[in-house]
Amino acid sequence: MEVSPMPIFSASQLIDVGTKIFLAAGAPLEEARLVSEFLVKANLAGHDSHGIIRVIQYVNDIEKGIIKPGANIEIVNETPSTAILNGNWGFGQVVAKRAMDLAIEKAK
């Protein structure tokens, strides 16, 4: 019996599928795309345990209220060179990107 080969998908195909799944789970488009891109980048870097395989877990966490798509990221405390953010249970990737963008702004 011949075993069919494992299907191969391009990174862009995986990002598109992930984005559609997160949209269906209630994520805003920008967040759905960003999270999907980060997951696929993890795969491409060889970190498959943190890659697109996580979509199922994330959707389950959305359904349980553990992850809250579209969460308002708040600046809790801020100085000229630091900031403390509250991600309010949003996607970690989205909160991390906002924190990094703010850190880069402050560094300039």
N, C-alpha and C positions, 0 to 999 in steps of 0.2 A: 504494500500500500504506500503510495507516494504521499508525502506530507507537503502541503502547499507552503510556500515560503511566507515568512512574516511580511505583512504589508509594510511598505515604506511610504512615509508622508513627508512632505517638505515642511520646513519650519513655518512658512506662511500658511500652509493648510492647517497646521495644528493651532496656530494663533487664531485663525478664522473660526475654527470649530470651538475652541475654548471661549472666544468672545461671544459666540452665539449661545453657548450653554449658560454663561454668566448673565447675559441679557435675559434669557428665559427665566433665570433664577431671581431676577429683579435688580441686577446691577445696572447703574448708568453706563452708557456706551464707553465713555472715556475710561472708567474704572475697569470695565470688562476687558477692554483691549489691553490696558496697562498690565493687569494681573496675568492675562494670557501670555503677553510678551515676556514677562519676567519668568513665568513657569517654563516656557520653551527655552529661554536663555539658560536656565538651570540645566535642562537636558543637554543643550549644546555644549555646556561646560563640563559635562560628564557627571552631573549631580542628579541622576535620574530619580532618586528618592524625593527630591524637591522640585520635580518637573511637572509636566502636564498630567501625570498620574494623580496629582493632588486635586484635580478638578472635582472628582467625586467627593472627596472629603470636604472641600470648600462648599460645595452645594449642600451637602448634609449639614454643615455648620450654619449655613444661611437659613436652612429650614428650621433648625433648632434655636435660631436667634443668637448664636455664638458669634457669627460674623454679620455685621449690619452694612450692607452695601449702601453707598451714598451717605455714610455717617459724616457728620460735621466735625472736621478736625479743628480743635480749639487750641489757641495759644494760651496756656495757663499762666505762664510767667515769662517775662522777656527782659533782657538787658541788651545793651548795644552789641554784645558778642555771643550771647547764649539765648536759648529759648527752651521752655518745657512745653511739650504738646500733649494733648489728650486726643487719642485717635477715636475714642467713643466706639470701640469694637468694630471699626472699619477694617478693610483688608490691610494686612501688614505692609504689603508692597506699596499701597497707595499712601499710607501714613509715612512710611520710610522715605518715599520720593518727596513728599511735602516737606519733611524735616530736612532732607538733604538740600532741596532747593532753598530753603530758608537759611541753612548754614552757609551755603555758597553766597547768597545775598549779603549776609553779615560779614563774610570774609572779604568781600570787595570793599 
